[in-house]
Amino acid sequence: MEDKSIFIIEHAIKLFANKGFSATSVQEIANECGISKGAFYLHFKSKDALLLEVFYYYSRKIQLNIDEIEAEDLQPREKFIQKLSVTFEEIIAHREFIIMQIREQAIPFNHDIEEFLRHMRFNSYHFYKKNLIDIYGDRIKEFAWELTLILQGIFKTYIDLIIIENVKFDIRLLCEEMLKRADYLVNGFKHNNDHPVINDEIMSQIIPDNYYSRQLELMRDSLEEKQESAPKDIQDTIAVLLEELNRAEPRSAVIKGMLTNLEDKGEFQQIVGQIRSYFHV
C-alpha cells in the first residue's frame, strides 16, 4: 500500500473515532490530510471503500506482529502467549474506533466487507487451531476444533470487558491464564475420554472445500496485478498445490511438499499455516 494511502487511513481512523463514521465527510478527511477531495478519490473510490481498507490495515498490522513472533526462536507456548498479547494490545490501542462501530453499526453491508469478515473468521479459526496443535501435539487433533472455539469464546469475553466495560487487565498475565484454561480443557478431554461436538465434519460445513485454493488464487492474482510476479519456482509450486487442493482426494504428502516450498515466503506464511492446520500436514 502506498504511503499516502496509509497517511489517509491513519487520519481517517482518528476522525471516525472522534466524530463517528456517519458524521465524518470525505471533505473533512481530505481537509485533515491536507489534500483535495479529488486527491482523496485517487486513493479510495468512496468512504465505504476507505472503511474496508481500514479493516485491512488493522488486520495486516496484527498479522505482521504475529509473523515476527512466529519467526523467533521460542517455544510454541510462549509464541502463542505473545501472539495473543499483541492481538489484545492492538485492539486496546483502537478501542475508541471499535466503540464507534458498535455505537453506529457503521459497517456498511456489502459484498466486499462481508467477504472480508468471513475471511477473518476463517483465519481466526485456523490461527487458534494451528497454535494449539503446535503446543499440545497430535494428541489433541480429535478435539482441536472444539478447543479452538472454546478458547475463542474466552478471548471474545475478555474483549467485551475491555471494549465495553473498559476493564484494565495485565495483558501478559491474562494470556497466560487463558492458556491455563486450555490446559484444563485438554486434560479433561483426555481424562474423561469425551467426544467433541465440533469436529472436522462440522467445520467442513462452515469452511468451503475450495476455500484454500481460492485464497491462493487471489494471492497469485494480486501479485500479478501489482506486477510483482513471483519467481518461476514459486509459480510452479502454486500451480501444483492448486491442482492438488482441487482433487477429490488431496494427497497429504504432495500438499506438505509444496507448502515447504512456500513457508519461508513472508506473503504466503498465513495461508501455509491454515492449509497445514486443515490437512494435518
C-alpha angles and dihedrals in degrees: 000000000000119000090238092055090051089049091054092046094052093049092044091053090058092049093047091049093049102037104018129250097269094046094050115088128204088243091057091050090050092049091049090052095044093240136114123262088246090055089053090057091052087068104031127025093211144351089262089054089051091052090053089052089050089058091048090048092054094046093048092051091052092045093051090053090048092049091052091052091046090055093055123098096249136131114263092249093054091045092054093048091052093046091052090047095055090047092053092045094051091051092048091050090060099037094129092053091050091048088053090056092049093046097047100028080229100173108107111224105238136134097259096053092040089053092047093052091046090051091050091051091053091046090051093051091053095041090060096040095049094048094045092051089047088055103039102025131213093328090082098046093103092058101022094114092050091050089047095056094043092052091046088054090053090049092051091050091055090046090055090053091049098044104033102028096029091228113175116224135181092245097202091051091045092055092047090052092048089057091048087058087054089052090055092049093049091050091047094052092048096041096048096036089230122180117231121240092206110058140148092284092055093045091050086064090056104039112052118238091240096045097108096043089050092051091050091050091051091050091049092048092047091055090049092050090053089049089240096126112187120242116275094255091054091047090052091048092052091048093052092044092050091050091050095046090052094053118109088239110023114210112237095209093055092046091049092050094049093047090053088060091053105037096087091052106097098215092053100045096096097050091043090056091048094050092047090051095047096046095036093235 
